[in-house]
Amino acid sequence: MENKPSKRAAATSSVHGGELRQQEANAITTPIYQTSTFWFKNSQEVMDYQEGKTDREEYGRYGNPTWRAVERKLSELEGGEETVLFASGMCAATTTFLALLPVNTHLIVTSDCYRRTRQFIDEFLGRMGVSVSVIEPSNLAQFEAAIRDDTSIFFTESPTNPYLRVADVPGFVEVAHARGVKVIIDSTFATPVNHRALTEDADLVIHSATKYLGGHNDLLAGTVTGAKEIVDPIRKALGVLGGIIDSHGAWLLLRGLKTLALRMERHNSNGLALARHLEAHPKVRKVWYPGLESHPDHAVAMRSMDGFGGVVTFEIETDLQGAIRFIDATQVPYQAPSLGGVESLIELPVTMSFWDYTPEQRKSWGITDSLVRFACGIEAPEDLIADVDQALEHV
Ligand SMILES: Cc1ncc(COP(=O)(O)O)c(C=O)c1O
């Protein structure tokens, strides 16, 4: 018996969604099924399974009951039919593209996609004859103009990194579906607690579950959620390409997801408090946070999101050396890539995620030497603010 009434709040779905109430030995939690394969009692059972008469596991690359609980929980949270779990967010994205893109097709992406997603699209899909148009984030007019007869997929993150641009999903979906184009949203920065793109008719939602879904900076995972019809070929591709999570990682994710709604409340309130504080600080030139009236997508965010997340991007009134003095003086956040865990993380995009690029490329994306990305954890807001204030004195 699965513990899944139809519609309930994210706080309840986080805890109970996807969990089987009747577990072995009346346990409350889902076990870690540490097995690579699953045995059949006799040949009849094998044949029944092959003919789809029984619902069970066969071999570890095709599924495991611990992952299944995660998949069901996320489907419930996203309001989607089916979820597939992967070893990482990149695995989720690459497997999805490989499974869904026809040959010699056209893809539209936004310019601020995660750099490894862009690298996969440019280097790997390019070799397979997929052509790509890159549009500005949130730019519906540019999107409409970029659609061609052979366009098959539109892919964007929402919110994006590092400027947290928020896509008007219903607007993109309306234009895309009228031209037979599928819409895929990387919702890593939003989580299903803050935004549910499937309920706005997006075709698929992708997550790097490494971030908020896992939530403890202790695992890597990825997910794809959508209607069964579109998810099935992705699941089959995973069985071939093999980018599966191990059952212990899946169990950590299942455990992390139980506190997702609770954690998001604090990520959201910390993000908003820090963004407001920084916006009023004399040493800060500009702050990007969708919850601020000054953000270009504030109206869309207010309409479509229930919270704006923990990531705050800001530019300090200084040069690279001043920004380095600031970041090295912070004492609460760790200087590290990633976001969404209980520990706050901080980075200078110029020395971390955008280091590989030329100054011209960075300039084209607006990545300046004094830009900071602060991914709030769940610490007390007054401690995050006090720490940032003392660090800004070093600028
Ligand atoms: C928005 C977004 N999507 C996908 C990824 C890739 O996820 P992973 O690191 O789990 O492979 C990242 C990683 O930073 C990301 O920020």
The ligand as a MOL file (V3000), in Angstrom:
LIG
                    3D

  0  0  0     0  0            999 V3000
M  V30 BEGIN CTAB
M  V30 COUNTS 16 16 0 0 0
M  V30 BEGIN ATOM
M  V30 1 C 21.2200 24.4730 -12.4630 0
M  V30 2 C 22.0820 23.2750 -12.4730 0
M  V30 3 N 21.7270 22.2150 -13.2250 0
M  V30 4 C 22.4990 21.1000 -13.2740 0
M  V30 5 C 23.6830 21.0150 -12.5720 0
M  V30 6 C 24.4920 19.7560 -12.6380 0
M  V30 7 O 24.2180 18.9830 -11.5120 0
M  V30 8 P 25.2240 17.9170 -10.8520 0
M  V30 9 O 26.3700 18.6940 -10.2710 0
M  V30 10 O 24.3770 17.2340 -9.8280 0
M  V30 11 O 25.6600 17.0090 -11.9530 0
M  V30 12 C 24.1000 22.0730 -11.7630 0
M  V30 13 C 25.3490 21.9470 -11.0110 0
M  V30 14 O 25.8970 22.8490 -10.4610 0
M  V30 15 C 23.2710 23.2440 -11.7280 0
M  V30 16 O 23.6360 24.3110 -10.9800 0
M  V30 END ATOM
M  V30 BEGIN BOND
M  V30 1 1 1 2
M  V30 2 1 2 3
M  V30 3 2 2 15
M  V30 4 2 3 4
M  V30 5 1 4 5
M  V30 6 1 5 6
M  V30 7 2 5 12
M  V30 8 1 6 7
M  V30 9 1 7 8
M  V30 10 2 8 9
M  V30 11 1 8 10
M  V30 12 1 8 11
M  V30 13 1 12 13
M  V30 14 1 12 15
M  V30 15 2 13 14
M  V30 16 1 15 16
M  V30 END BOND
M  V30 END CTAB
M  END
